[in-house]
């Protein structure tokens, strides 16, 4: 994984999803959450990303197959 990632695409293309997945992957790799910066253009997208990350982390016990991958 590269240290930096920037996504530029049209609305509805999955940028927020991709950033959420990357954030979760970094956390699961042991990265310090205080050193991860995730920026979005709108408050709506930031809230959506936050909700996805929290929901995924809370549901990890039900996603053992995904964790192994």
Secondary structure, DSSP 8 states (H G I E B T S, - for coil): --S-------TTSSHHHHHHHHHHHHHHTT--GGG-----SSHHHHHHHHHHHHHHHHTGGG-HHHHH-
